[in-house]
């Protein structure tokens, strides 16, 4: 993936995500006064919120019809207040949370053999079922590509071996991942 963002821009996006959540907690809307040229593109993203190294919320999309800064702002609020696995993030919790942003490349239809753990995220579609896992998930859990595919199927509500079925579509994507403790 060729997408790179300067350290200053990554810091700006992390601030945008946190301020968007804070503003929504106060029933206000936060947006950047000026968007740097470096962010003059549309793209998908995921915003992950961790509290004490445990998942507290994660929401994202693959949209290519929305500016990346606006999308990050919206996904930060969705992760904080609309992840169905968790209740809303409180003001007290927000101060202890770490925010991670994944800026996504476009998806590419692929085969299981073309998946590279550590580089790729996976999006699986079978019928009405869909599941996605970001690239860092496999690395964090020390999965090989088969386990990664199996767990993406499980996330989609499918049998873990459904990735082998001919009517299952497999897509891969890359992500530029950064958080408040690691801007590299």
mmCIF file of the C-alpha atoms, coordinates in Angstrom:
data_MODEL
# 
_entry.id   MODEL 
# 
loop_
_atom_site.group_PDB 
_atom_site.id 
_atom_site.type_symbol 
_atom_site.label_atom_id 
_atom_site.label_alt_id 
_atom_site.label_comp_id 
_atom_site.label_asym_id 
_atom_site.label_entity_id 
_atom_site.label_seq_id 
_atom_site.pdbx_PDB_ins_code 
_atom_site.Cartn_x 
_atom_site.Cartn_y 
_atom_site.Cartn_z 
_atom_site.occupancy 
_atom_site.B_iso_or_equiv 
_atom_site.pdbx_formal_charge 
_atom_site.auth_seq_id 
_atom_site.auth_comp_id 
_atom_site.auth_asym_id 
_atom_site.auth_atom_id 
_atom_site.pdbx_PDB_model_num 
ATOM 1   C CA . UNK A 1 1   ? 0.000   0.000   0.000  1.00 0.00 ? 1   UNK A CA 1 
ATOM 2   C CA . UNK A 1 2   ? 1.419   3.355   -0.946 1.00 0.00 ? 2   UNK A CA 1 
ATOM 3   C CA . UNK A 1 3   ? -0.682  5.442   1.442  1.00 0.00 ? 3   UNK A CA 1 
ATOM 4   C CA . UNK A 1 4   ? 1.499   7.389   3.839  1.00 0.00 ? 4   UNK A CA 1 
ATOM 5   C CA . UNK A 1 5   ? 0.551   10.214  6.155  1.00 0.00 ? 5   UNK A CA 1 
ATOM 6   C CA . UNK A 1 6   ? 2.939   12.526  7.945  1.00 0.00 ? 6   UNK A CA 1 
ATOM 7   C CA . UNK A 1 7   ? 3.303   12.262  11.707 1.00 0.00 ? 7   UNK A CA 1 
ATOM 8   C CA . UNK A 1 8   ? 1.588   15.667  12.047 1.00 0.00 ? 8   UNK A CA 1 
ATOM 9   C CA . UNK A 1 9   ? -1.392  14.499  9.991  1.00 0.00 ? 9   UNK A CA 1 
ATOM 10  C CA . UNK A 1 10  ? -1.698  11.259  11.982 1.00 0.00 ? 10  UNK A CA 1 
ATOM 11  C CA . UNK A 1 11  ? -1.646  13.321  15.205 1.00 0.00 ? 11  UNK A CA 1 
ATOM 12  C CA . UNK A 1 12  ? -4.321  15.586  13.739 1.00 0.00 ? 12  UNK A CA 1 
ATOM 13  C CA . UNK A 1 13  ? -6.543  12.589  12.882 1.00 0.00 ? 13  UNK A CA 1 
ATOM 14  C CA . UNK A 1 14  ? -6.165  11.127  16.381 1.00 0.00 ? 14  UNK A CA 1 
ATOM 15  C CA . UNK A 1 15  ? -7.090  14.501  17.877 1.00 0.00 ? 15  UNK A CA 1 
ATOM 16  C CA . UNK A 1 16  ? -10.053 14.712  15.482 1.00 0.00 ? 16  UNK A CA 1 
ATOM 17  C CA . UNK A 1 17  ? -11.291 11.279  16.590 1.00 0.00 ? 17  UNK A CA 1 
ATOM 18  C CA . UNK A 1 18  ? -11.005 12.077  20.317 1.00 0.00 ? 18  UNK A CA 1 
ATOM 19  C CA . UNK A 1 19  ? -12.515 15.572  19.975 1.00 0.00 ? 19  UNK A CA 1 
ATOM 20  C CA . UNK A 1 20  ? -15.393 14.206  17.879 1.00 0.00 ? 20  UNK A CA 1 
ATOM 21  C CA . UNK A 1 21  ? -16.268 11.767  20.675 1.00 0.00 ? 21  UNK A CA 1 
ATOM 22  C CA . UNK A 1 22  ? -15.934 14.488  23.362 1.00 0.00 ? 22  UNK A CA 1 
ATOM 23  C CA . UNK A 1 23  ? -18.113 16.874  21.382 1.00 0.00 ? 23  UNK A CA 1 
ATOM 24  C CA . UNK A 1 24  ? -20.822 14.244  20.881 1.00 0.00 ? 24  UNK A CA 1 
ATOM 25  C CA . UNK A 1 25  ? -20.791 13.595  24.641 1.00 0.00 ? 25  UNK A CA 1 
ATOM 26  C CA . UNK A 1 26  ? -21.598 17.316  25.025 1.00 0.00 ? 26  UNK A CA 1 
ATOM 27  C CA . UNK A 1 27  ? -24.240 17.191  22.243 1.00 0.00 ? 27  UNK A CA 1 
ATOM 28  C CA . UNK A 1 28  ? -22.044 19.232  19.931 1.00 0.00 ? 28  UNK A CA 1 
ATOM 29  C CA . UNK A 1 29  ? -20.359 18.600  16.598 1.00 0.00 ? 29  UNK A CA 1 
ATOM 30  C CA . UNK A 1 30  ? -16.608 18.872  16.077 1.00 0.00 ? 30  UNK A CA 1 
ATOM 31  C CA . UNK A 1 31  ? -14.902 19.254  12.735 1.00 0.00 ? 31  UNK A CA 1 
ATOM 32  C CA . UNK A 1 32  ? -11.557 20.423  11.470 1.00 0.00 ? 32  UNK A CA 1 
ATOM 33  C CA . UNK A 1 33  ? -11.445 24.101  10.585 1.00 0.00 ? 33  UNK A CA 1 
ATOM 34  C CA . UNK A 1 34  ? -9.170  23.341  7.674  1.00 0.00 ? 34  UNK A CA 1 
ATOM 35  C CA . UNK A 1 35  ? -8.379  19.968  6.170  1.00 0.00 ? 35  UNK A CA 1 
ATOM 36  C CA . UNK A 1 36  ? -4.725  19.626  5.121  1.00 0.00 ? 36  UNK A CA 1 
ATOM 37  C CA . UNK A 1 37  ? -4.054  18.834  1.464  1.00 0.00 ? 37  UNK A CA 1 
ATOM 38  C CA . UNK A 1 38  ? -2.650  15.480  2.590  1.00 0.00 ? 38  UNK A CA 1 
ATOM 39  C CA . UNK A 1 39  ? -6.203  14.502  3.622  1.00 0.00 ? 39  UNK A CA 1 
ATOM 40  C CA . UNK A 1 40  ? -7.802  15.544  0.359  1.00 0.00 ? 40  UNK A CA 1 
ATOM 41  C CA . UNK A 1 41  ? -8.993  12.043  -0.499 1.00 0.00 ? 41  UNK A CA 1 
ATOM 42  C CA . UNK A 1 42  ? -11.968 9.789   0.103  1.00 0.00 ? 42  UNK A CA 1 
ATOM 43  C CA . UNK A 1 43  ? -11.502 6.491   1.849  1.00 0.00 ? 43  UNK A CA 1 
ATOM 44  C CA . UNK A 1 44  ? -12.585 3.849   4.284  1.00 0.00 ? 44  UNK A CA 1 
ATOM 45  C CA . UNK A 1 45  ? -11.372 3.540   7.838  1.00 0.00 ? 45  UNK A CA 1 
ATOM 46  C CA . UNK A 1 46  ? -11.890 1.794   11.148 1.00 0.00 ? 46  UNK A CA 1 
ATOM 47  C CA . UNK A 1 47  ? -11.611 3.475   14.527 1.00 0.00 ? 47  UNK A CA 1 
ATOM 48  C CA . UNK A 1 48  ? -10.810 1.199   17.450 1.00 0.00 ? 48  UNK A CA 1 
ATOM 49  C CA . UNK A 1 49  ? -11.149 2.232   21.078 1.00 0.00 ? 49  UNK A CA 1 
ATOM 50  C CA . UNK A 1 50  ? -9.287  0.262   23.736 1.00 0.00 ? 50  UNK A CA 1 
ATOM 51  C CA . UNK A 1 51  ? -9.657  0.634   27.486 1.00 0.00 ? 51  UNK A CA 1 
ATOM 52  C CA . UNK A 1 52  ? -6.853  -0.877  29.568 1.00 0.00 ? 52  UNK A CA 1 
ATOM 53  C CA . UNK A 1 53  ? -5.694  -2.906  26.553 1.00 0.00 ? 53  UNK A CA 1 
ATOM 54  C CA . UNK A 1 54  ? -9.164  -4.381  26.016 1.00 0.00 ? 54  UNK A CA 1 
ATOM 55  C CA . UNK A 1 55  ? -11.491 -3.656  23.117 1.00 0.00 ? 55  UNK A CA 1 
ATOM 56  C CA . UNK A 1 56  ? -14.081 -1.006  24.028 1.00 0.00 ? 56  UNK A CA 1 
ATOM 57  C CA . UNK A 1 57  ? -15.449 -0.291  20.555 1.00 0.00 ? 57  UNK A CA 1 
ATOM 58  C CA . UNK A 1 58  ? -14.563 -0.700  16.889 1.00 0.00 ? 58  UNK A CA 1 
ATOM 59  C CA . UNK A 1 59  ? -16.545 0.481   13.891 1.00 0.00 ? 59  UNK A CA 1 
ATOM 60  C CA . UNK A 1 60  ? -15.569 1.262   10.335 1.00 0.00 ? 60  UNK A CA 1 
ATOM 61  C CA . UNK A 1 61  ? -16.434 1.045   6.683  1.00 0.00 ? 61  UNK A CA 1 
ATOM 62  C CA . UNK A 1 62  ? -14.953 0.791   3.206  1.00 0.00 ? 62  UNK A CA 1 
ATOM 63  C CA . UNK A 1 63  ? -16.624 3.911   1.822  1.00 0.00 ? 63  UNK A CA 1 
ATOM 64  C CA . UNK A 1 64  ? -14.931 5.681   -1.043 1.00 0.00 ? 64  UNK A CA 1 
ATOM 65  C CA . UNK A 1 65  ? -17.472 8.504   -1.286 1.00 0.00 ? 65  UNK A CA 1 
ATOM 66  C CA . UNK A 1 66  ? -16.564 10.431  1.874  1.00 0.00 ? 66  UNK A CA 1 
ATOM 67  C CA . UNK A 1 67  ? -13.515 12.468  2.846  1.00 0.00 ? 67  UNK A CA 1 
ATOM 68  C CA . UNK A 1 68  ? -11.212 10.476  5.111  1.00 0.00 ? 68  UNK A CA 1 
ATOM 69  C CA . UNK A 1 69  ? -11.240 13.117  7.890  1.00 0.00 ? 69  UNK A CA 1 
ATOM 70  C CA . UNK A 1 70  ? -15.045 13.220  7.966  1.00 0.00 ? 70  UNK A CA 1 
ATOM 71  C CA . UNK A 1 71  ? -15.199 9.429   7.882  1.00 0.00 ? 71  UNK A CA 1 
ATOM 72  C CA . UNK A 1 72  ? -12.770 9.129   10.818 1.00 0.00 ? 72  UNK A CA 1 
ATOM 73  C CA . UNK A 1 73  ? -14.806 11.645  12.817 1.00 0.00 ? 73  UNK A CA 1 
ATOM 74  C CA . UNK A 1 74  ? -18.023 9.706   12.172 1.00 0.00 ? 74  UNK A CA 1 
ATOM 75  C CA . UNK A 1 75  ? -16.490 6.272   12.817 1.00 0.00 ? 75  UNK A CA 1 
ATOM 76  C CA . UNK A 1 76  ? -14.931 7.492   16.089 1.00 0.00 ? 76  UNK A CA 1 
ATOM 77  C CA . UNK A 1 77  ? -18.393 8.461   17.322 1.00 0.00 ? 77  UNK A CA 1 
ATOM 78  C CA . UNK A 1 78  ? -19.885 5.204   16.058 1.00 0.00 ? 78  UNK A CA 1 
ATOM 79  C CA . UNK A 1 79  ? -17.164 3.194   17.843 1.00 0.00 ? 79  UNK A CA 1 
ATOM 80  C CA . UNK A 1 80  ? -17.747 5.139   21.073 1.00 0.00 ? 80  UNK A CA 1 
ATOM 81  C CA . UNK A 1 81  ? -21.549 5.137   21.075 1.00 0.00 ? 81  UNK A CA 1 
ATOM 82  C CA . UNK A 1 82  ? -22.960 2.616   18.584 1.00 0.00 ? 82  UNK A CA 1 
ATOM 83  C CA . UNK A 1 83  ? -20.879 -0.587  18.769 1.00 0.00 ? 83  UNK A CA 1 
ATOM 84  C CA . UNK A 1 84  ? -23.614 -3.114  19.680 1.00 0.00 ? 84  UNK A CA 1 
ATOM 85  C CA . UNK A 1 85  ? -21.167 -5.127  21.791 1.00 0.00 ? 85  UNK A CA 1 
ATOM 86  C CA . UNK A 1 86  ? -20.703 -2.286  24.295 1.00 0.00 ? 86  UNK A CA 1 
ATOM 87  C CA . UNK A 1 87  ? -22.549 0.538   25.982 1.00 0.00 ? 87  UNK A CA 1 
ATOM 88  C CA . UNK A 1 88  ? -21.630 4.160   25.239 1.00 0.00 ? 88  UNK A CA 1 
ATOM 89  C CA . UNK A 1 89  ? -18.176 5.356   26.307 1.00 0.00 ? 89  UNK A CA 1 
ATOM 90  C CA . UNK A 1 90  ? -18.521 7.637   29.336 1.00 0.00 ? 90  UNK A CA 1 
ATOM 91  C CA . UNK A 1 91  ? -16.612 10.895  29.811 1.00 0.00 ? 91  UNK A CA 1 
ATOM 92  C CA . UNK A 1 92  ? -14.546 9.258   32.577 1.00 0.00 ? 92  UNK A CA 1 
ATOM 93  C CA . UNK A 1 93  ? -13.715 6.276   30.376 1.00 0.00 ? 93  UNK A CA 1 
ATOM 94  C CA . UNK A 1 94  ? -12.708 8.419   27.414 1.00 0.00 ? 94  UNK A CA 1 
ATOM 95  C CA . UNK A 1 95  ? -9.810  9.892   29.363 1.00 0.00 ? 95  UNK A CA 1 
ATOM 96  C CA . UNK A 1 96  ? -8.421  6.386   29.904 1.00 0.00 ? 96  UNK A CA 1 
ATOM 97  C CA . UNK A 1 97  ? -9.098  5.084   26.380 1.00 0.00 ? 97  UNK A CA 1 
ATOM 98  C CA . UNK A 1 98  ? -6.563  4.712   23.602 1.00 0.00 ? 98  UNK A CA 1 
ATOM 99  C CA . UNK A 1 99  ? -7.709  5.419   20.063 1.00 0.00 ? 99  UNK A CA 1 
ATOM 100 C CA . UNK A 1 100 ? -6.378  3.551   17.047 1.00 0.00 ? 100 UNK A CA 1 
ATOM 101 C CA . UNK A 1 101 ? -7.109  4.475   13.443 1.00 0.00 ? 101 UNK A CA 1 
ATOM 102 C CA . UNK A 1 102 ? -6.826  2.206   10.417 1.00 0.00 ? 102 UNK A CA 1 
ATOM 103 C CA . UNK A 1 103 ? -6.947  4.034   7.077  1.00 0.00 ? 103 UNK A CA 1 
ATOM 104 C CA . UNK A 1 104 ? -7.889  1.429   4.478  1.00 0.00 ? 104 UNK A CA 1 
ATOM 105 C CA . UNK A 1 105 ? -6.791  0.759   0.940  1.00 0.00 ? 105 UNK A CA 1 
ATOM 106 C CA . UNK A 1 106 ? -9.459  -0.231  -1.579 1.00 0.00 ? 106 UNK A CA 1 
ATOM 107 C CA . UNK A 1 107 ? -10.495 -3.896  -1.399 1.00 0.00 ? 107 UNK A CA 1 
ATOM 108 C CA . UNK A 1 108 ? -9.231  -6.368  -3.979 1.00 0.00 ? 108 UNK A CA 1 
ATOM 109 C CA . UNK A 1 109 ? -10.982 -9.642  -4.769 1.00 0.00 ? 109 UNK A CA 1 
ATOM 110 C CA . UNK A 1 110 ? -8.531  -12.404 -3.975 1.00 0.00 ? 110 UNK A CA 1 
ATOM 111 C CA . UNK A 1 111 ? -7.976  -16.074 -3.252 1.00 0.00 ? 111 UNK A CA 1 
ATOM 112 C CA . UNK A 1 112 ? -6.932  -17.675 0.012  1.00 0.00 ? 112 UNK A CA 1 
ATOM 113 C CA . UNK A 1 113 ? -3.432  -18.299 -1.387 1.00 0.00 ? 113 UNK A CA 1 
ATOM 114 C CA . UNK A 1 114 ? -2.893  -14.570 -1.958 1.00 0.00 ? 114 UNK A CA 1 
ATOM 115 C CA . UNK A 1 115 ? -3.509  -13.547 1.688  1.00 0.00 ? 115 UNK A CA 1 
ATOM 116 C CA . UNK A 1 116 ? -0.395  -12.321 3.501  1.00 0.00 ? 116 UNK A CA 1 
ATOM 117 C CA . UNK A 1 117 ? -0.681  -12.231 7.286  1.00 0.00 ? 117 UNK A CA 1 
ATOM 118 C CA . UNK A 1 118 ? 0.652   -8.943  8.647  1.00 0.00 ? 118 UNK A CA 1 
ATOM 119 C CA . UNK A 1 119 ? -0.112  -7.070  5.445  1.00 0.00 ? 119 UNK A CA 1 
ATOM 120 C CA . UNK A 1 120 ? -3.704  -7.911  4.592  1.00 0.00 ? 120 UNK A CA 1 
ATOM 121 C CA . UNK A 1 121 ? -7.067  -7.587  6.245  1.00 0.00 ? 121 UNK A CA 1 
ATOM 122 C CA . UNK A 1 122 ? -9.834  -9.916  5.092  1.00 0.00 ? 122 UNK A CA 1 
ATOM 123 C CA . UNK A 1 123 ? -13.430 -9.262  4.087  1.00 0.00 ? 123 UNK A CA 1 
ATOM 124 C CA . UNK A 1 124 ? -15.583 -12.337 3.415  1.00 0.00 ? 124 UNK A CA 1 
ATOM 125 C CA . UNK A 1 125 ? -19.031 -12.431 1.804  1.00 0.00 ? 125 UNK A CA 1 
ATOM 126 C CA . UNK A 1 126 ? -21.286 -15.474 1.508  1.00 0.00 ? 126 UNK A CA 1 
ATOM 127 C CA . UNK A 1 127 ? -24.943 -14.881 0.766  1.00 0.00 ? 127 UNK A CA 1 
ATOM 128 C CA . UNK A 1 128 ? -26.148 -12.220 3.209  1.00 0.00 ? 128 UNK A CA 1 
ATOM 129 C CA . UNK A 1 129 ? -23.302 -12.878 5.657  1.00 0.00 ? 129 UNK A CA 1 
ATOM 130 C CA . UNK A 1 130 ? -20.317 -10.563 5.827  1.00 0.00 ? 130 UNK A CA 1 
ATOM 131 C CA . UNK A 1 131 ? -17.300 -10.433 8.089  1.00 0.00 ? 131 UNK A CA 1 
ATOM 132 C CA . UNK A 1 132 ? -14.165 -8.355  8.264  1.00 0.00 ? 132 UNK A CA 1 
ATOM 133 C CA . UNK A 1 133 ? -10.987 -8.542  10.312 1.00 0.00 ? 133 UNK A CA 1 
ATOM 134 C CA . UNK A 1 134 ? -8.306  -5.870  10.169 1.00 0.00 ? 134 UNK A CA 1 
ATOM 135 C CA . UNK A 1 135 ? -4.694  -6.803  9.343  1.00 0.00 ? 135 UNK A CA 1 
ATOM 136 C CA . UNK A 1 136 ? -3.480  -6.308  12.921 1.00 0.00 ? 136 UNK A CA 1 
ATOM 137 C CA . UNK A 1 137 ? -5.927  -8.898  14.314 1.00 0.00 ? 137 UNK A CA 1 
ATOM 138 C CA . UNK A 1 138 ? -4.067  -11.874 12.831 1.00 0.00 ? 138 UNK A CA 1 
ATOM 139 C CA . UNK A 1 139 ? -0.714  -10.489 13.923 1.00 0.00 ? 139 UNK A CA 1 
ATOM 140 C CA . UNK A 1 140 ? -1.894  -9.785  17.484 1.00 0.00 ? 140 UNK A CA 1 
ATOM 141 C CA . UNK A 1 141 ? -3.267  -13.331 17.803 1.00 0.00 ? 141 UNK A CA 1 
ATOM 142 C CA . UNK A 1 142 ? -0.364  -15.011 15.992 1.00 0.00 ? 142 UNK A CA 1 
ATOM 143 C CA . UNK A 1 143 ? -2.674  -16.627 13.408 1.00 0.00 ? 143 UNK A CA 1 
ATOM 144 C CA . UNK A 1 144 ? -1.540  -18.173 10.165 1.00 0.00 ? 144 UNK A CA 1 
ATOM 145 C CA . UNK A 1 145 ? -3.500  -17.393 6.998  1.00 0.00 ? 145 UNK A CA 1 
ATOM 146 C CA . UNK A 1 146 ? -5.805  -20.428 7.411  1.00 0.00 ? 146 UNK A CA 1 
ATOM 147 C CA . UNK A 1 147 ? -6.723  -19.414 10.974 1.00 0.00 ? 147 UNK A CA 1 
ATOM 148 C CA . UNK A 1 148 ? -7.230  -15.830 9.794  1.00 0.00 ? 148 UNK A CA 1 
ATOM 149 C CA . UNK A 1 149 ? -9.647  -16.981 7.083  1.00 0.00 ? 149 UNK A CA 1 
ATOM 150 C CA . UNK A 1 150 ? -11.455 -19.286 9.534  1.00 0.00 ? 150 UNK A CA 1 
ATOM 151 C CA . UNK A 1 151 ? -11.884 -16.547 12.121 1.00 0.00 ? 151 UNK A CA 1 
ATOM 152 C CA . UNK A 1 152 ? -13.137 -14.070 9.512  1.00 0.00 ? 152 UNK A CA 1 
ATOM 153 C CA . UNK A 1 153 ? -15.794 -16.642 8.586  1.00 0.00 ? 153 UNK A CA 1 
ATOM 154 C CA . UNK A 1 154 ? -16.730 -17.024 12.267 1.00 0.00 ? 154 UNK A CA 1 
ATOM 155 C CA . UNK A 1 155 ? -17.002 -13.225 12.553 1.00 0.00 ? 155 UNK A CA 1 
ATOM 156 C CA . UNK A 1 156 ? -19.409 -13.334 9.593  1.00 0.00 ? 156 UNK A CA 1 
ATOM 157 C CA . UNK A 1 157 ? -21.551 -15.936 11.373 1.00 0.00 ? 157 UNK A CA 1 
ATOM 158 C CA . UNK A 1 158 ? -20.468 -18.666 8.964  1.00 0.00 ? 158 UNK A CA 1 
ATOM 159 C CA . UNK A 1 159 ? -18.886 -22.060 9.470  1.00 0.00 ? 159 UNK A CA 1 
ATOM 160 C CA . UNK A 1 160 ? -15.136 -21.659 9.918  1.00 0.00 ? 160 UNK A CA 1 
ATOM 161 C CA . UNK A 1 161 ? -14.461 -23.564 6.685  1.00 0.00 ? 161 UNK A CA 1 
ATOM 162 C CA . UNK A 1 162 ? -16.886 -21.606 4.496  1.00 0.00 ? 162 UNK A CA 1 
ATOM 163 C CA . UNK A 1 163 ? -13.950 -19.693 2.992  1.00 0.00 ? 163 UNK A CA 1 
ATOM 164 C CA . UNK A 1 164 ? -13.285 -22.851 0.940  1.00 0.00 ? 164 UNK A CA 1 
ATOM 165 C CA . UNK A 1 165 ? -16.765 -22.824 -0.646 1.00 0.00 ? 165 UNK A CA 1 
ATOM 166 C CA . UNK A 1 166 ? -17.027 -21.658 -4.284 1.00 0.00 ? 166 UNK A CA 1 
ATOM 167 C CA . UNK A 1 167 ? -19.852 -19.195 -3.489 1.00 0.00 ? 167 UNK A CA 1 
ATOM 168 C CA . UNK A 1 168 ? -17.767 -17.390 -0.856 1.00 0.00 ? 168 UNK A CA 1 
ATOM 169 C CA . UNK A 1 169 ? -16.109 -14.170 -1.970 1.00 0.00 ? 169 UNK A CA 1 
ATOM 170 C CA . UNK A 1 170 ? -12.780 -13.247 -0.364 1.00 0.00 ? 170 UNK A CA 1 
ATOM 171 C CA . UNK A 1 171 ? -11.367 -9.732  -0.486 1.00 0.00 ? 171 UNK A CA 1 
ATOM 172 C CA . UNK A 1 172 ? -8.126  -8.388  0.918  1.00 0.00 ? 172 UNK A CA 1 
ATOM 173 C CA . UNK A 1 173 ? -7.092  -4.869  1.817  1.00 0.00 ? 173 UNK A CA 1 
ATOM 174 C CA . UNK A 1 174 ? -4.213  -3.114  3.509  1.00 0.00 ? 174 UNK A CA 1 
ATOM 175 C CA . UNK A 1 175 ? -4.297  -0.514  6.254  1.00 0.00 ? 175 UNK A CA 1 
ATOM 176 C CA . UNK A 1 176 ? -2.173  2.329   7.552  1.00 0.00 ? 176 UNK A CA 1 
ATOM 177 C CA . UNK A 1 177 ? -2.520  1.748   11.303 1.00 0.00 ? 177 UNK A CA 1 
ATOM 178 C CA . UNK A 1 178 ? -1.561  4.203   14.035 1.00 0.00 ? 178 UNK A CA 1 
ATOM 179 C CA . UNK A 1 179 ? -2.589  4.975   17.586 1.00 0.00 ? 179 UNK A CA 1 
ATOM 180 C CA . UNK A 1 180 ? -1.875  7.454   20.333 1.00 0.00 ? 180 UNK A CA 1 
ATOM 181 C CA . UNK A 1 181 ? 1.034   5.390   21.690 1.00 0.00 ? 181 UNK A CA 1 
ATOM 182 C CA . UNK A 1 182 ? 2.575   4.484   18.335 1.00 0.00 ? 182 UNK A CA 1 
ATOM 183 C CA . UNK A 1 183 ? 2.605   6.950   15.462 1.00 0.00 ? 183 UNK A CA 1 
ATOM 184 C CA . UNK A 1 184 ? 5.046   4.942   13.336 1.00 0.00 ? 184 UNK A CA 1 
# 
